Amino acid sequence: MSKASYKIAVLPGDGIGPEVIDASIQVLNHVAENNGIGIETEYFDAGAKHYEKTGHSITPEDMDKVGEADAMLLGAMGDPVIRHPDGTEINPQIEMREYYGLFASLRPARLYPEVPTNVRSTDIDMVVIRETTEGLFAGRLDPMIPSDEESSDRLTITRATSEKLFRLAFDLAATRKETHGTPGKVTLLDKANVLRSNAFMRKVFKEIALEYPELQNECQYIDSGSMMLVTNPERFDVVVTENVFGDITSEIAAGVVGGLGVAPSGDVSLEHGVFQPCHGTAPDIAGQGVANPVATILSVAMMLEWLGQQHNDERLLRAATDVTEATKAVLSEGIATRDLGGDRNTQEVTSAVIERLAKSVSVV
């Protein structure tokens, strides 16, 4: 049911993270006021710099507290020069996925007007769903005997997670078909011709597909499917795949619609949602005020839509549409940062989105 106000846990992170988070919070507060939505934000320290100071990427206490919020909004996190003793980067996002069972990462890829792309397609509107708790990440913390001769990782697919993942994918395809007029099609990308785990994953996919006879479904091998994402991206609606395959293909999808600067994401379970841009911390431009805020602003739109669905709150759904359409309008006017061929800075793009919201939305 809808609520009087919603609590958002905000984790700005590293590099350009605080800058794009500041931009997105400006937009969130504006659209919330326009639609009569109460928003409470609580900020938490997390990321590589926090690890450098405290030895924790996020403290256990804060890990518990962020989950008490209605949703979590993250900036970029990590720093290539700050690493764990085993050489891996600091990624509290992965810890949050595992802690809260965020089994699916939703990564929309939509081609907006005036955003430059190197592909010829003009009608691209897909969502790549990456499984995020198992697959080739399943053995991430397995004990390992140090060796200079070999190393290995474990790939595990379970029925329980796959069934949740595929039902989410088909439900999303149905919603998109109803609300956006998309085809209502789910594509599984796998390597079922070689990997037994992927053959099992395909088997479960086909079983779940039978529950949705009104929707289309297909299975493609990951290699040919990756090629199609570049050569024929408009054929895809909802794409679902294993953890590492999804990590790669979601960035391919982002690349064909203009890059990570316009790529939002949401990591979700049935109860929790964490929303963040797909891009990294870009330490080379941090503090210069030139970071592209669009991916984070669109992540706010995703967060509002998810909250609206979770709480059956039309105000939130309306606000999500407002943010998406305002951002689309700003991009269509050529108001963009330099990564998209423009000459505007972070605040100028943010202010343009807010101005568009003010012009097109009446206060409730």
C-alpha positions as CSV (number, residue, x, y, z in Angstrom):
1,M,0.0,0.0,0.0
2,S,1.1,3.6,-0.6
3,K,2.8,5.4,2.3
4,A,2.9,9.0,3.5
5,S,6.7,9.1,2.9
6,Y,9.5,6.9,1.7
7,K,12.9,6.4,3.3
8,I,15.9,6.3,0.9
9,A,19.3,5.1,2.0
10,V,21.9,7.0,0.1
11,L,25.5,5.8,-0.4
12,P,27.5,8.4,-2.5
13,G,30.7,6.3,-2.8
14,D,33.9,7.2,-4.5
15,G,35.2,9.3,-7.3
16,I,32.4,11.0,-9.2
17,G,29.8,9.1,-7.1
18,P,29.1,12.0,-4.7
19,E,28.7,14.4,-7.6
20,V,26.2,12.3,-9.5
21,I,24.3,11.4,-6.3
22,D,24.0,15.1,-5.5
23,A,22.5,15.7,-9.0
24,S,20.1,12.8,-8.7
25,I,18.9,13.9,-5.2
26,Q,18.1,17.4,-6.6
27,V,15.9,15.8,-9.2
28,L,14.4,13.3,-6.7
29,N,13.4,16.1,-4.3
30,H,11.9,18.2,-7.1
31,V,9.8,15.5,-8.6
32,A,8.7,14.2,-5.2
33,E,7.4,17.7,-4.3
34,N,5.6,18.0,-7.6
35,N,3.8,14.7,-7.0
36,G,3.1,15.1,-3.3
37,I,5.5,12.4,-2.2
38,G,7.4,12.5,1.1
39,I,11.0,11.5,0.8
40,E,13.5,11.0,3.7
41,T,17.1,10.5,2.9
42,E,19.8,9.1,5.2
43,Y,23.4,9.0,4.1
44,F,25.9,6.2,4.7
45,D,29.7,6.0,4.1
46,A,30.8,3.0,1.9
47,G,33.3,2.3,-0.8
48,A,37.1,2.2,-1.4
49,K,37.9,5.4,0.5
50,H,35.9,4.2,3.5
51,Y,37.8,0.9,3.4
52,E,41.1,2.7,3.3
53,K,40.1,4.6,6.5
54,T,38.3,1.9,8.4
55,G,39.1,-1.5,7.0
56,H,35.4,-1.9,6.0
57,S,33.9,-1.2,2.6
58,I,30.7,-0.8,4.6
59,T,30.4,-1.5,8.4
60,P,28.2,-4.4,9.5
61,E,26.0,-1.9,11.4
62,D,25.4,0.2,8.3
63,M,24.8,-2.9,6.2
64,D,21.9,-3.7,8.4
65,K,20.6,-0.2,8.6
66,V,20.5,0.5,4.8
67,G,18.2,-2.5,4.4
68,E,15.6,-0.9,6.7
69,A,15.0,1.8,4.1
70,D,12.4,1.5,1.4
71,A,15.1,1.6,-1.3
72,M,18.8,2.2,-1.6
73,L,20.5,4.7,-4.0
74,L,24.2,4.2,-4.7
75,G,26.8,6.4,-6.5
76,A,29.8,4.8,-8.1
77,M,32.1,2.8,-5.8
78,G,35.7,1.6,-6.0
79,D,39.2,2.9,-6.7
80,P,41.7,1.0,-8.8
81,V,44.6,1.8,-6.4
82,I,42.7,0.7,-3.3
83,R,42.4,-3.1,-3.2
84,H,41.9,-6.1,-0.8
85,P,45.0,-8.0,0.1
86,D,44.1,-10.6,-2.6
87,G,44.3,-7.9,-5.3
88,T,40.6,-7.6,-5.9
89,E,38.9,-4.1,-5.9
90,I,36.6,-2.9,-3.1
91,N,33.0,-3.6,-4.2
92,P,30.4,-3.2,-1.5
93,Q,27.8,-3.5,-4.2
94,I,28.6,-7.2,-4.5
95,E,28.5,-7.6,-0.7
96,M,25.0,-5.9,-0.6
97,R,23.8,-8.2,-3.4
98,E,24.8,-11.3,-1.4
99,Y,23.7,-10.0,2.0
100,Y,20.2,-9.0,0.8
101,G,19.8,-11.7,-1.8
102,L,19.5,-9.2,-4.7
103,F,19.3,-11.9,-7.4
104,A,18.6,-9.8,-10.4
105,S,20.2,-6.7,-11.9
106,L,17.9,-4.8,-14.2
107,R,19.8,-2.8,-16.8
108,P,17.7,-0.9,-19.3
109,A,19.3,0.1,-22.6
110,R,17.2,2.7,-24.5
111,L,18.4,4.9,-27.4
112,Y,17.5,8.5,-26.7
113,P,17.2,11.2,-29.3
114,E,20.4,13.1,-30.1
115,V,22.6,10.6,-28.1
116,P,25.4,9.5,-30.4
117,T,25.8,5.8,-31.2
118,N,28.0,3.8,-33.6
119,V,25.2,1.5,-34.6
120,R,22.6,2.1,-37.4
121,S,19.6,1.0,-35.4
122,T,17.3,3.8,-34.2
123,D,14.6,1.9,-32.2
124,I,16.5,0.3,-29.3
125,D,14.6,-0.3,-26.1
126,M,15.6,-3.4,-24.1
127,V,16.3,-4.5,-20.5
128,V,19.2,-6.9,-19.8
129,I,18.6,-8.9,-16.6
130,R,21.8,-10.2,-15.0
131,E,21.6,-12.9,-12.3
132,T,23.8,-11.5,-9.5
133,T,24.1,-14.0,-6.7
134,E,25.4,-17.2,-8.3
135,G,26.7,-18.3,-11.7
136,L,30.4,-17.7,-12.0
137,F,30.4,-15.5,-8.9
138,A,29.1,-18.4,-6.8
139,G,32.5,-19.5,-5.6
140,R,33.9,-16.0,-5.1
141,L,34.6,-16.7,-1.4
142,D,35.5,-20.4,-1.7
143,P,38.7,-21.4,0.2
144,M,41.6,-21.6,-2.2
145,I,45.1,-23.0,-1.8
146,P,47.7,-20.5,-3.1
147,S,49.4,-21.8,-6.2
148,D,51.5,-20.4,-9.0
149,E,50.5,-23.2,-11.3
150,E,46.7,-23.0,-11.5
151,S,43.6,-21.3,-10.3
152,S,39.8,-21.9,-10.8
153,D,36.4,-20.5,-10.1
154,R,33.1,-22.3,-9.5
155,L,30.0,-21.8,-11.7
156,T,26.8,-22.8,-10.0
157,I,23.2,-22.5,-11.2
158,T,20.3,-23.4,-8.8
159,R,16.7,-24.1,-9.6
160,A,15.4,-21.8,-6.8
161,T,17.2,-18.7,-8.1
162,S,16.6,-19.5,-11.7
163,E,12.9,-19.8,-11.2
164,K,12.7,-16.4,-9.4
165,L,14.9,-14.9,-12.1
166,F,12.9,-16.1,-15.0
167,R,9.5,-15.3,-13.5
168,L,10.8,-11.7,-12.9
169,A,11.9,-11.6,-16.5
170,F,8.6,-12.7,-17.9
171,D,6.6,-10.5,-15.5
172,L,8.7,-7.5,-16.7
173,A,8.2,-8.4,-20.3
174,A,4.4,-8.5,-19.7
175,T,4.5,-5.1,-17.9
176,R,6.6,-3.5,-20.7
177,K,4.2,-4.9,-23.3
178,E,1.2,-3.4,-21.5
179,T,2.7,0.0,-20.6
180,H,5.2,0.6,-23.4
181,G,4.0,-1.4,-26.3
182,T,7.1,-3.5,-26.5
183,P,6.9,-7.0,-28.0
184,G,6.6,-9.1,-24.8
185,K,9.5,-11.3,-25.5
186,V,12.2,-12.8,-23.3
187,T,15.5,-14.1,-24.6
188,L,17.8,-16.3,-22.6
189,L,21.5,-16.0,-23.5
190,D,23.5,-19.1,-22.4
191,K,26.2,-21.6,-23.4
192,A,24.0,-24.6,-23.1
193,N,25.8,-26.4,-25.9
194,V,28.9,-26.8,-23.8
195,L,28.3,-26.0,-20.1
196,R,26.1,-28.5,-18.1
197,S,25.1,-25.7,-15.7
198,N,23.8,-23.7,-18.6
199,A,21.9,-26.6,-20.1
200,F,20.2,-27.0,-16.8
201,M,19.5,-23.2,-16.8
202,R,17.9,-23.5,-20.2
203,K,15.7,-26.4,-19.0
204,V,14.4,-24.4,-16.1
205,F,13.8,-21.4,-18.5
206,K,11.7,-23.5,-20.8
207,E,9.6,-24.8,-17.9
208,I,8.9,-21.2,-16.6
209,A,8.1,-20.0,-20.2
210,L,5.2,-22.4,-20.2
211,E,3.6,-20.4,-17.4
212,Y,3.5,-17.4,-19.8
213,P,1.8,-18.6,-23.0
214,E,0.9,-15.1,-24.1
215,L,4.5,-14.0,-24.2
216,Q,7.3,-14.9,-26.7
217,N,10.5,-16.6,-25.7
218,E,13.7,-17.7,-27.3
219,C,17.1,-19.1,-26.4
220,Q,20.3,-17.9,-28.0
221,Y,23.9,-18.9,-27.4
222,I,25.8,-16.2,-25.7
223,D,28.4,-15.8,-28.5
224,S,25.9,-15.3,-31.3
225,G,23.6,-13.4,-29.1
226,S,26.3,-10.9,-28.2
227,M,26.9,-10.3,-31.9
228,M,23.2,-9.7,-32.4
229,L,23.2,-7.1,-29.6
230,V,25.5,-5.1,-31.8
231,T,24.2,-5.9,-35.3
232,N,20.5,-6.2,-34.6
233,P,19.8,-4.7,-31.1
234,E,16.2,-3.8,-31.9
235,R,15.2,-7.6,-32.0
236,F,15.6,-7.7,-28.2
237,D,13.0,-6.8,-25.5
238,V,13.9,-8.5,-22.2
239,V,17.2,-10.4,-22.1
240,V,18.1,-12.7,-19.2
241,T,21.4,-14.4,-18.5
242,E,24.0,-15.8,-16.1
243,N,26.0,-13.5,-13.8
244,V,29.2,-12.9,-15.8
245,F,27.5,-13.2,-19.2
246,G,25.1,-10.5,-17.9
247,D,27.9,-8.3,-16.7
248,I,29.3,-8.3,-20.2
249,T,26.2,-8.2,-22.3
250,S,24.6,-5.4,-20.3
251,E,27.6,-3.2,-21.1
252,I,27.4,-4.2,-24.8
253,A,23.8,-3.0,-24.6
254,A,24.8,0.2,-22.9
255,G,27.5,0.7,-25.6
256,V,25.0,0.6,-28.5
257,V,22.8,3.3,-26.9
258,G,25.6,5.7,-26.2
259,G,27.6,4.4,-23.3
260,L,27.6,4.0,-19.6
261,G,26.7,7.6,-19.1
262,V,23.1,6.8,-20.0
263,A,22.9,3.4,-18.4
264,P,21.0,3.1,-15.2
265,S,20.5,-0.1,-13.1
266,G,18.7,-1.7,-10.2
267,D,19.6,-4.7,-8.2
268,V,16.5,-6.2,-6.8
269,S,15.1,-9.1,-4.8
270,L,11.4,-9.6,-4.0
271,E,11.7,-7.2,-1.1
272,H,14.8,-5.0,-1.5
273,G,16.0,-2.7,-4.3
274,V,19.4,-1.0,-4.8
275,F,19.7,1.5,-7.7
276,Q,22.8,2.9,-9.2
277,P,24.4,4.0,-12.5
278,C,26.3,1.3,-14.4
279,H,29.4,3.5,-14.8
280,G,32.5,3.5,-12.6
281,T,34.1,6.1,-10.3
282,A,36.1,7.9,-13.1
283,P,38.8,9.2,-10.7
284,D,40.4,11.1,-13.5
285,I,37.5,13.6,-13.7
286,A,36.3,13.5,-10.0
287,G,35.8,16.9,-8.5
288,Q,35.8,18.7,-11.8
289,G,32.0,19.0,-12.1
290,V,31.9,17.5,-15.5
291,A,30.5,14.0,-14.8
292,N,27.5,12.9,-16.6
293,P,24.5,12.7,-14.2
294,V,22.1,11.1,-16.6
295,A,22.6,7.4,-15.6
296,T,22.1,8.3,-12.0
297,I,19.0,10.4,-12.7
298,L,17.6,7.5,-14.7
299,S,18.4,5.2,-11.8
300,V,16.2,7.4,-9.7
301,A,13.4,7.0,-12.2
302,M,13.9,3.2,-11.9
303,M,13.8,3.4,-8.1
304,L,10.6,5.4,-8.2
305,E,9.0,2.9,-10.6
306,W,10.1,-0.1,-8.5
307,L,8.8,1.6,-5.3
308,G,5.5,2.4,-7.0
309,Q,5.0,-1.2,-8.0
310,Q,6.0,-2.5,-4.6
311,H,3.6,-0.1,-2.8
312,N,0.9,0.2,-5.4
313,D,1.5,4.0,-5.4
314,E,0.5,5.8,-8.5
315,R,2.3,9.0,-7.4
316,L,5.6,7.2,-7.6
317,L,4.8,5.7,-11.0
318,R,3.9,9.1,-12.3
319,A,7.1,10.6,-10.9
320,A,9.2,7.9,-12.5
321,T,7.6,8.7,-15.9
322,D,8.1,12.5,-15.3
323,V,11.9,12.0,-14.6
324,T,12.3,9.7,-17.7
325,E,10.5,12.0,-20.0
326,A,12.2,15.2,-18.7
327,T,15.6,13.5,-19.2
328,K,14.7,12.4,-22.7
329,A,13.6,15.9,-23.5
330,V,16.8,17.5,-22.3
331,L,18.9,15.0,-24.3
332,S,16.8,15.6,-27.4
333,E,17.7,19.3,-27.1
334,G,21.4,18.4,-27.2
335,I,22.0,19.4,-23.5
336,A,24.7,16.9,-22.6
337,T,28.1,16.5,-21.0
338,R,31.2,16.0,-23.1
339,D,31.0,12.2,-23.1
340,L,27.8,12.5,-25.2
341,G,29.3,15.1,-27.5
342,G,28.0,18.1,-25.5
343,D,29.7,20.9,-23.6
344,R,27.6,21.2,-20.5
345,N,28.7,20.4,-16.9
346,T,27.0,18.2,-14.3
347,Q,25.0,21.0,-12.7
348,E,23.9,22.5,-16.1
349,V,22.4,19.1,-17.2
350,T,20.8,18.6,-13.8
351,S,19.3,22.1,-13.8
352,A,17.9,21.5,-17.3
353,V,16.1,18.3,-16.2
354,I,14.7,20.1,-13.2
355,E,13.5,23.0,-15.4
356,R,11.8,20.6,-17.7
357,L,10.1,19.0,-14.8
358,A,8.9,22.4,-13.6
359,K,7.5,23.3,-17.0
360,S,5.7,20.0,-17.7
361,V,4.4,18.9,-14.3
362,S,1.8,20.6,-12.2
363,V,2.1,20.4,-8.4
364,V,-0.4,18.0,-7.0
